Amino acid sequence: LIPITLAGLFVTAYLQYRRGD
């Protein structure tokens, strides 16, 4: 997979987690 894509998904998941908190 493309590193940028992985980074984007990771950041999105992190933001989702922070928002959930």
ABEGO torsion letter per residue (X at the ends): XBAAAAAAAAAAAAAAAAAAX
